[in-house]
Amino acid sequence: MKYLVTPWREKYIKEGINDDKCFLCEAAKAEKPEERFILYKGKHSFIILNLYPYNNGHILIAPHKHLDSPVKAGKKIIDEMNFFMIETLKILERVYHPQGFNIGMNLGRPAGAGVPDHFHLHIVPRWEGDASFMPLFGETKVMFEGIEKTFSKLKDEFEKIKI
């Protein structure tokens, strides 16, 4: 039997999702954003790596405000998040050369939101065959690099963003 090591998932497995604290709000106010894998902070929103990614390069874009829906966000927040979405796609294309993307939001727990009270946008790079037999039958996802390496590969690119 072969073992796949995913050390970044240990905390999630041991502690689960903490409903008492919003991880997005906690990350946004962190004194050392790099320790929370924040790639970029804008005036109204920020870009952060997903700690429990579906694929390498799985990114979240979230408003600084704790809001449960984009309907409540206002034009400035949505415009900035949309700008960050386009910039993120360009960066992921340059760095990882994915063959496609999944982009979306899960609004509310019934829709699959892990954090139903703080809406955020997911951007997931996709490649042919990345949904192979491993996750379908083996309930195992193969990641080709750890989150620390993903962060170091992307951070310099995100620092080039000009609003």
C-alpha positions in Angstrom: 0.0 0.0 0.0 1.3 3.5 -0.8 0.7 6.4 1.5 0.1 10.0 0.4 1.2 12.7 2.8 -0.9 15.8 3.1 0.4 17.5 6.3 -1.6 20.7 5.8 -4.8 18.8 6.5 -3.7 17.6 9.9 -5.2 20.7 11.7 -8.5 20.4 9.9 -8.8 16.7 10.6 -7.9 17.2 14.3 -9.9 20.3 15.0 -12.5 20.5 12.2 -14.2 23.7 11.3 -14.4 26.1 14.3 -17.8 27.7 14.0 -17.0 30.1 16.9 -14.5 32.0 14.8 -14.5 33.0 11.2 -11.2 31.9 9.7 -11.5 34.6 7.0 -11.9 37.4 9.5 -9.1 35.9 11.6 -6.8 35.7 8.6 -7.6 39.3 7.4 -6.6 40.8 10.7 -3.5 38.6 11.2 -0.3 40.5 12.1 1.7 38.3 9.8 -0.5 37.7 6.7 2.1 35.3 5.2 1.5 32.9 8.1 -2.2 32.7 7.0 -1.2 32.3 3.3 -2.7 35.7 2.3 -1.4 36.5 -1.2 -2.7 40.0 -1.5 -4.8 42.5 0.5 -6.9 45.2 -1.2 -8.9 48.0 0.2 -12.2 45.9 0.3 -11.1 42.3 -0.1 -8.2 39.9 0.0 -6.8 36.9 -1.8 -5.8 33.8 0.3 -4.8 30.2 -0.4 -7.4 27.6 0.6 -5.8 25.6 3.4 -7.7 22.5 2.3 -7.5 22.8 -1.5 -9.3 20.7 -4.1 -6.2 21.2 -6.3 -2.9 23.0 -6.0 -3.4 26.8 -6.5 -7.0 26.7 -5.0 -7.6 30.4 -4.1 -10.3 32.2 -2.2 -11.2 35.8 -2.6 -13.1 37.3 0.3 -14.3 40.7 1.5 -12.8 42.2 4.6 -16.3 42.7 5.9 -18.0 39.7 7.5 -21.0 39.4 5.1 -23.0 36.3 4.2 -23.9 37.2 0.7 -22.6 39.3 -2.3 -26.0 40.9 -2.4 -25.1 42.7 0.8 -21.6 43.7 -0.3 -22.0 46.8 -2.4 -20.4 47.8 -5.7 -16.9 48.6 -4.4 -16.4 45.2 -2.8 -17.8 43.3 -5.8 -15.8 45.3 -8.3 -12.6 44.7 -6.4 -13.3 41.0 -6.0 -14.0 40.7 -9.7 -10.8 42.5 -10.5 -8.9 40.1 -8.2 -10.6 37.2 -9.9 -9.3 38.2 -13.3 -5.8 38.9 -12.0 -5.8 35.6 -10.2 -6.7 33.7 -13.4 -3.8 35.4 -15.2 -1.4 34.6 -12.5 -2.5 30.9 -12.2 -2.3 30.6 -16.0 1.3 31.9 -15.9 2.5 29.9 -13.0 0.6 26.6 -13.3 -0.7 26.4 -16.9 -4.0 24.8 -16.0 -6.3 23.6 -18.7 -9.4 25.0 -17.1 -10.9 26.5 -13.9 -13.8 26.1 -11.6 -15.0 29.5 -10.2 -17.8 29.9 -7.8 -19.4 30.6 -4.5 -21.3 28.3 -2.1 -23.8 30.6 -0.4 -25.3 29.0 2.8 -24.6 25.7 4.5 -27.2 23.8 2.3 -25.1 24.9 -0.8 -21.9 23.5 0.7 -20.5 26.6 2.4 -18.0 25.7 5.0 -18.2 29.3 6.3 -21.8 30.2 5.6 -21.6 33.7 7.2 -18.6 35.1 5.2 -19.1 34.7 1.5 -16.0 34.1 -0.7 -15.2 33.2 -4.2 -13.3 30.0 -5.0 -10.9 29.7 -8.0 -9.7 26.1 -8.6 -7.3 25.3 -11.4 -8.1 22.1 -13.3 -6.2 19.7 -15.4 -7.3 16.8 -17.6 -7.3 13.7 -15.3 -7.1 15.6 -12.0 -10.4 13.9 -11.0 -9.0 10.4 -11.7 -9.8 7.1 -10.0 -7.9 8.2 -6.8 -10.6 10.6 -5.4 -13.5 8.7 -7.0 -12.6 5.2 -5.7 -9.8 5.6 -3.3 -11.2 8.7 -1.5 -7.7 10.1 -1.8 -6.6 13.3 -3.5 -3.1 13.6 -4.9 -1.5 17.0 -4.5 1.7 17.7 -6.4 3.1 20.3 -3.9 2.5 21.5 -0.3 0.8 24.7 0.5 4.0 26.4 1.6 5.5 25.8 -1.9 2.3 27.0 -3.6 2.5 30.2 -1.5 6.1 30.9 -2.3 5.5 30.3 -6.0 2.5 32.7 -6.1 3.4 35.5 -3.6 5.7 37.5 -5.8 3.3 37.4 -8.7 0.4 38.7 -6.6 2.6 41.5 -5.2 2.7 42.8 -8.8 -1.0 43.5 -8.9 -1.8 47.2 -9.5 -5.3 48.4 -8.6 
